[in-house]
Amino acid sequence: MKKVEAVIKPFKLDEVKEALSGAGVQGITVTEVKGFGRQRGHTELYRGAEYVVDFLPKVKLEIIVKDDQVDSVTEAIAGAAKTGRIGDGKIFVTEVTDVIRIRTGETGDAAL
């Protein structure tokens, strides 16, 4: 099993969710986060004063999938989240050693 984490622009969430549904994803965890990468934030003007916005709003997705779903899931996220501009986000894939469904006690792939 693998954990796919993606940090994307918030306005792309609906498109990514639809793409993931089409890729067969049954569950997803979404968290509103703030951060920056290469774009290092930006400056804004408010009431005549300029200030720096260091941390930009992002959305973090966490999805646990079977090994054979990883490619389709990452392709779905990348395709739906891409705008071609800086700050589109990142996708991280890590190994998951076990999953336990609390309600039933199922483990491994059966718990997904």
C-alpha positions as CSV (number, residue, x, y, z in Angstrom):
1,M,0.0,0.0,0.0
2,K,1.1,3.6,-0.6
3,K,0.2,7.0,0.8
4,V,-0.2,9.7,-1.8
5,E,0.0,13.2,-0.5
6,A,-0.6,16.1,-2.7
7,V,-0.4,19.9,-2.0
8,I,-2.4,21.8,-4.6
9,K,-4.1,25.2,-5.2
10,P,-7.4,25.4,-3.4
11,F,-9.5,26.3,-6.5
12,K,-8.4,23.0,-8.1
13,L,-9.9,20.8,-5.4
14,D,-13.2,20.0,-7.2
15,E,-11.5,19.1,-10.4
16,V,-9.0,16.9,-8.6
17,K,-11.7,15.2,-6.5
18,E,-13.6,14.4,-9.7
19,A,-10.5,13.0,-11.4
20,L,-9.7,10.9,-8.3
21,S,-13.3,9.5,-8.3
22,G,-12.8,8.5,-11.9
23,A,-9.5,6.8,-11.0
24,G,-11.4,4.6,-8.5
25,V,-10.4,6.3,-5.2
26,Q,-12.9,5.6,-2.5
27,G,-11.6,7.8,0.3
28,I,-9.7,11.0,0.7
29,T,-8.7,13.3,3.5
30,V,-8.5,17.1,2.8
31,T,-6.8,19.6,4.9
32,E,-6.5,23.4,4.4
33,V,-2.8,24.3,4.9
34,K,-0.5,27.3,4.2
35,G,3.0,27.2,2.8
36,F,5.3,28.3,0.1
37,G,7.8,26.8,-2.3
38,R,9.8,28.5,-5.0
39,Q,7.3,31.3,-5.4
40,R,8.2,32.5,-1.8
41,G,4.8,34.3,-1.4
42,H,4.0,37.7,-2.8
43,T,3.3,41.3,-1.8
44,E,-0.1,42.9,-1.6
45,L,-1.3,46.4,-1.1
46,Y,-3.8,47.0,1.7
47,R,-5.0,50.6,2.6
48,G,-2.0,52.1,0.9
49,A,0.5,49.9,2.8
50,E,2.4,47.1,1.1
51,Y,2.9,43.9,3.0
52,V,4.4,40.5,2.3
53,V,2.2,37.3,2.2
54,D,4.7,34.6,3.1
55,F,2.4,31.7,3.4
56,L,0.0,31.0,0.6
57,P,-3.2,29.0,1.1
58,K,-3.0,25.5,-0.2
59,V,-5.0,22.2,0.1
60,K,-3.4,19.0,1.2
61,L,-4.9,15.7,0.0
62,E,-4.0,12.4,1.7
63,I,-5.0,9.1,0.0
64,I,-4.1,5.5,0.8
65,V,-4.2,3.3,-2.2
66,K,-3.1,-0.2,-3.3
67,D,0.2,-0.4,-5.0
68,D,-1.3,-1.0,-8.5
69,Q,-3.4,2.3,-8.2
70,V,-0.5,4.6,-7.5
71,D,0.2,5.5,-11.2
72,S,-3.4,6.2,-12.1
73,V,-3.9,8.3,-8.9
74,T,-0.8,10.4,-9.3
75,E,-1.6,11.0,-13.0
76,A,-5.2,12.0,-12.1
77,I,-4.0,14.5,-9.5
78,A,-1.3,15.9,-11.7
79,G,-3.6,16.3,-14.7
80,A,-6.4,17.9,-12.8
81,A,-4.3,20.2,-10.6
82,K,-2.0,21.6,-13.4
83,T,-2.3,25.2,-14.4
84,G,1.1,25.5,-15.9
85,R,2.0,28.3,-13.4
86,I,4.4,28.4,-10.5
87,G,2.8,27.1,-7.3
88,D,0.8,24.2,-8.8
89,G,2.0,22.0,-6.0
90,K,3.7,18.7,-5.3
91,I,2.8,15.0,-5.0
92,F,4.5,12.7,-2.5
93,V,4.3,8.9,-2.5
94,T,5.4,7.0,0.6
95,E,5.1,3.4,1.7
96,V,2.4,2.3,4.2
97,T,3.1,-0.8,6.3
98,D,-0.4,-1.4,7.6
99,V,-3.9,0.0,7.8
100,I,-6.5,-0.9,10.4
101,R,-10.2,-0.2,10.2
102,I,-11.2,0.7,13.7
103,R,-14.9,-0.3,13.4
104,T,-14.3,-3.9,12.2
105,G,-10.6,-4.6,13.0
106,E,-9.9,-5.4,9.3
107,T,-6.2,-4.9,8.3
108,G,-4.2,-4.4,5.2
109,D,-5.9,-4.0,1.8
110,A,-9.3,-5.2,3.3
111,A,-9.3,-2.0,5.5
112,L,-9.1,0.3,2.5
